């Protein structure tokens, strides 16, 4: 009888243990569900908040946020528009910056696509960048920058008649706003050239030339024919590259361009014969001292080219040269030996 009493007491303790464990498991599950609901409600409410400039916590690098398509309209008028279509992670808050000031705020859709229209500034250079927000503490800044550079005629005072007459004589009234897309380590993409036409010779066209203060350089262009493109600085062959699929070509080299004024040339070679050749005058400017470096983009407008200079996030200056298709180079710039 005593044995049966002990056995029943033991079973009762085991049952009580399992009941308590089961109840604790249910409570833990309820706590987890409630915490998850609060977390997602907090994240969803972020997109309804207004973001100020002080909220940016920037993390640079290879990013999932990009400009997919850029369309320029009415750029020759005061009501010019840039239509931007971009991609990001789905349902994220996207903030566009212009020269580090908040410009627009939108949200990507369920497929990660976002779209916005931005008015062109007819006076000042625009430098549009993207920031994607996860929450109040985490954000990612896109690698790409979209630049808009108005022609110099926009900056001339109306009463300066002599200057305006000079600009009329050289056709400055026919210039477009320059719109271009840049990313670190890659060639600049010209969305709209200020000169309205590409610099070309037959099937070969030369795009923008990018270089930095160390002499690193990116040559780029396009061609309608397959072949080999050779690039020269003065009379020196600096490199060659094959034409890629789609007709684009580029050549990237570090610490290559010397300081000075000389011709930059590109040749399209096919079956060991030169099919086309482009030669343009070029000036690589001396590096700017760190204390003299500007914090915003600047541009030098020339008859033969425009040269846009802008600071990099990690330090230093990046330069992009866009060449005019109407060059009378033999009469304007003689060949000058380069200097180190």
C-alpha positions in Angstrom: 0.0 0.0 0.0 2.8 2.3 0.9 4.5 1.5 -2.5 1.3 2.4 -4.4 1.2 5.8 -2.5 4.8 6.6 -3.4 4.2 5.6 -7.1 1.1 7.9 -7.4 3.0 10.8 -5.8 5.8 10.4 -8.3 3.5 10.4 -11.3 1.7 13.5 -9.9 5.1 15.4 -9.7 5.9 14.4 -13.3 2.6 15.6 -14.6 2.9 18.9 -12.7 6.4 19.4 -14.3 5.1 18.9 -17.8 2.1 21.2 -17.2 4.3 24.0 -15.9 6.8 23.5 -18.9 3.9 23.6 -21.4 2.5 26.8 -19.8 5.9 28.5 -19.9 6.3 27.5 -23.6 3.0 29.1 -24.4 3.9 32.3 -22.6 7.3 32.5 -24.5 5.5 32.0 -27.8 3.0 34.8 -27.0 5.9 37.1 -26.0 7.7 36.4 -29.3 4.7 37.1 -31.4 3.9 40.4 -29.6 7.5 41.6 -29.9 7.6 40.8 -33.7 4.4 42.7 -34.3 5.8 45.8 -32.4 9.0 45.6 -34.4 7.3 45.6 -37.8 4.9 48.4 -36.8 7.8 50.5 -35.8 9.6 49.9 -39.1 6.5 50.7 -41.1 5.9 53.9 -39.3 9.4 55.2 -40.3 8.3 55.9 -43.9 5.7 58.4 -42.5 8.3 60.5 -40.7 9.9 63.6 -42.2 13.7 63.1 -42.5 15.9 66.1 -41.6 19.6 66.6 -42.7 20.8 65.7 -39.2 19.3 62.2 -39.4 21.7 60.9 -42.1 24.0 58.1 -40.9 25.9 57.4 -44.1 27.4 54.0 -45.0 29.2 54.0 -48.3 30.2 51.1 -50.5 28.7 48.8 -53.2 25.0 49.5 -52.7 21.6 48.1 -53.8 20.4 51.5 -54.8 20.9 52.8 -58.3 19.8 55.2 -61.0 18.2 53.0 -63.7 17.1 55.6 -66.3 17.5 59.4 -66.6 15.4 61.4 -69.1 16.0 65.1 -69.7 13.3 67.4 -71.1 13.1 71.1 -71.9 16.7 71.6 -70.8 17.0 74.7 -73.0 14.2 76.4 -71.2 13.7 77.7 -67.6 11.3 74.9 -66.8 13.6 72.0 -67.6 13.0 68.6 -65.9 15.1 65.6 -65.1 12.9 62.4 -64.7 14.7 59.8 -62.7 13.8 56.1 -62.4 15.7 54.2 -59.8 15.9 50.8 -58.1 16.4 49.8 -54.5 15.2 47.3 -52.0 11.3 47.1 -51.9 9.3 49.5 -49.7 12.2 51.6 -48.6 12.4 55.3 -47.9 14.6 57.1 -50.6 16.0 60.6 -50.0 17.6 62.5 -52.9 20.3 65.0 -52.0 21.5 67.9 -54.1 24.9 69.1 -53.0 24.3 67.4 -49.6 21.0 69.2 -49.1 17.6 67.3 -49.0 15.9 67.6 -52.4 13.2 65.0 -52.6 11.7 62.1 -50.5 10.0 59.1 -52.1 9.3 55.5 -51.3 10.1 52.5 -53.5 7.3 50.2 -54.5 6.9 46.5 -53.8 9.3 45.7 -56.7 11.9 48.1 -55.5 11.3 50.7 -58.2 11.0 54.4 -57.5 10.4 57.4 -59.8 10.7 61.2 -59.3 10.9 64.4 -61.4 13.4 67.1 -60.4 13.4 70.7 -61.9 16.7 71.6 -63.6 18.6 74.5 -62.0 19.5 76.9 -64.8 22.1 78.8 -62.7 23.9 76.4 -60.4 25.5 73.0 -60.7 23.4 70.1 -59.3 25.0 67.0 -57.7 22.2 64.6 -57.0 22.8 61.5 -54.8 20.6 58.8 -53.2 20.2 57.6 -49.6 18.2 54.5 -48.7 16.9 54.2 -45.2 16.2 51.1 -43.2 15.4 52.8 -39.9 16.4 55.9 -37.9 19.9 54.6 -37.3 20.8 52.7 -40.5 21.0 54.0 -44.1 23.0 53.3 -47.2 24.3 56.0 -49.6 24.4 55.1 -53.3 27.7 55.1 -55.2 26.3 57.1 -58.2 26.0 60.9 -58.6 23.9 62.6 -61.2 25.3 66.0 -62.3 23.6 68.8 -64.1 25.8 71.7 -65.3 24.1 74.7 -67.0 25.8 76.5 -69.9 27.8 79.6 -69.1 25.2 81.9 -70.8 23.0 81.3 -67.8 25.4 83.1 -65.6 25.9 86.3 -67.7 24.3 89.5 -66.5 21.8 91.0 -69.0 23.5 94.4 -69.0 26.9 92.9 -70.0 26.1 93.3 -73.7 29.7 92.9 -75.0 30.1 89.6 -73.3 26.8 88.3 -74.7 27.7 89.4 -78.2 31.0 87.4 -77.8 29.1 84.3 -76.7 26.7 84.7 -79.6 29.6 84.7 -82.0 30.9 81.4 -80.7 27.5 79.8 -80.5 27.1 79.5 -76.8 23.3 80.1 -77.1 23.2 76.7 -78.7 24.7 74.8 -75.8 22.8 72.3 -73.8 22.8 71.7 -70.0 25.3 69.0 -69.4 23.7 66.0 -67.6 26.0 63.1 -66.7 26.1 60.1 -64.3 29.2 59.1 -62.5 30.4 56.3 -60.1 33.8 55.6 -58.5 36.1 53.5 -60.6 33.9 53.6 -63.8 33.6 55.8 -66.8 31.2 58.8 -66.7 28.0 58.3 -68.7 26.9 61.4 -70.6 23.1 61.6 -70.5 23.1 64.9 -72.4 26.2 66.6 -73.9 26.4 70.4 -73.8 27.6 70.3 -77.4 24.5 68.3 -78.7 26.7 66.0 -80.8 29.3 63.4 -80.1 33.0 63.9 -81.0 33.4 61.3 -83.7 35.2 60.2 -86.8 33.2 57.7 -88.9 32.3 54.8 -86.7 34.4 55.9 -83.8 33.2 58.2 -81.0 35.0 59.5 -78.0 33.1 59.9 -74.7 34.1 61.6 -71.5 37.7 61.4 -70.1 37.9 60.9 -66.4 41.1 61.5 -64.3 42.1 62.2 -60.7 44.9 64.1 -59.0 47.2 61.0 -59.0 47.1 60.7 -62.8 44.7 57.7 -62.9 42.6 57.9 -66.0 39.6 56.4 -67.7 39.2 56.8 -71.5 35.8 55.8 -72.9 33.7 55.9 -76.1 31.7 53.9 -78.5 32.0 52.5 -82.0 29.7 50.9 -84.6 32.3 48.4 -85.6 34.2 45.7 -83.8 37.9 46.0 -83.5 40.8 47.3 -81.3 40.9 50.8 -79.9 44.3 52.3 -79.2 44.7 55.3 -77.0 47.6 57.9 -77.1 48.8 60.7 -74.9 50.7 63.0 -77.3 52.6 60.6 -79.5 52.9 57.9 -76.8 50.7 54.8 -76.9 49.3 54.4 -73.4 47.1 51.4 -74.0 44.6 49.5 -76.1 41.3 47.7 -75.5 38.8 45.6 -77.4 35.3 46.9 -78.2 32.8 45.4 -75.8 29.4 44.0 -76.6 27.0 46.9 -77.4 29.8 48.9 -79.1 31.3 50.5 -76.0 35.0 50.7 -75.2 37.0 52.0 -72.2 40.5 51.9 -71.0 41.5 52.3 -67.3 45.0 53.0 -66.0 46.5 54.3 -62.8 49.1 57.0 -62.5 49.3 57.5 -66.2 48.6 61.0 -67.3 51.4 63.5 -66.8 50.7 67.2 -66.0 50.7 69.4 -69.0 48.9 70.2 -72.3 49.0 67.7 -75.2 46.7 65.8 -77.6 44.7 62.8 -76.5 44.0 60.4 -79.4 42.0 57.3 -80.1 42.3 55.0 -83.1 40.0 52.2 -84.2 42.1 49.4 -85.7 40.5 46.7 -87.8 42.4 44.0 -89.7 45.6 45.8 -88.8 44.4 49.0 -90.6 43.3 52.3 -88.9 39.6 52.7 -89.7 39.1 56.0 -87.7 41.1 58.4 -85.6 40.1 61.2 -83.2 42.6 63.7 -81.8 41.7 66.3 -79.2 43.6 68.9 -77.2 43.7 68.2 -73.5 45.2 69.8 -70.4 45.7 67.9 -67.2 45.6 70.4 -64.4 48.1 70.3 -61.5 46.7 68.7 -58.3 45.1 71.1 -55.9 46.5 71.5 -52.4 44.3 70.0 -49.8 43.6 73.3 -48.1 42.6 74.8 -51.4 40.2 72.0 -52.4 36.6 73.1 -52.9 33.8 71.3 -51.1 31.4 71.6 -54.1 31.7 70.9 -57.8 33.2 73.5 -60.2 33.4 73.7 -64.0 35.7 75.3 -66.6 33.7 76.1 -69.8 35.9 76.2 -72.9 35.3 76.4 -76.6 36.8 72.9 -77.1 35.8 71.2 -73.9 34.1 71.4 -70.5 36.0 70.2 -67.5 34.0 69.3 -64.4 35.9 68.9 -61.1 34.3 67.6 -57.9 35.6 66.4 -54.5 35.5 62.7 -53.6 34.1 61.3 -50.3 37.4 59.7 -49.5 39.4 62.8 -50.4 41.0 64.1 -53.5 39.5 65.6 -56.7 37.9 63.8 -59.7 37.9 65.5 -63.1 35.7 64.8 -66.1 36.4 66.3 -69.6 33.7 66.5 -72.3 35.0 67.4 -75.7 33.3 69.5 -78.4 32.7 67.8 -81.8 33.6 71.0 -83.6 37.3 71.2 -83.0 39.8 73.1 -85.1 42.6 71.8 -83.0 45.5 72.5 -85.4 44.8 76.2 -85.2 44.0 76.5 -81.5 46.3 74.3 -79.4 49.8 73.4 -80.5 51.5 70.3 -79.2 53.4 71.0 -76.0 55.8 68.5 -74.4 54.3 67.2 -71.2 56.0 67.7 -67.8 56.1 65.6 -64.8 
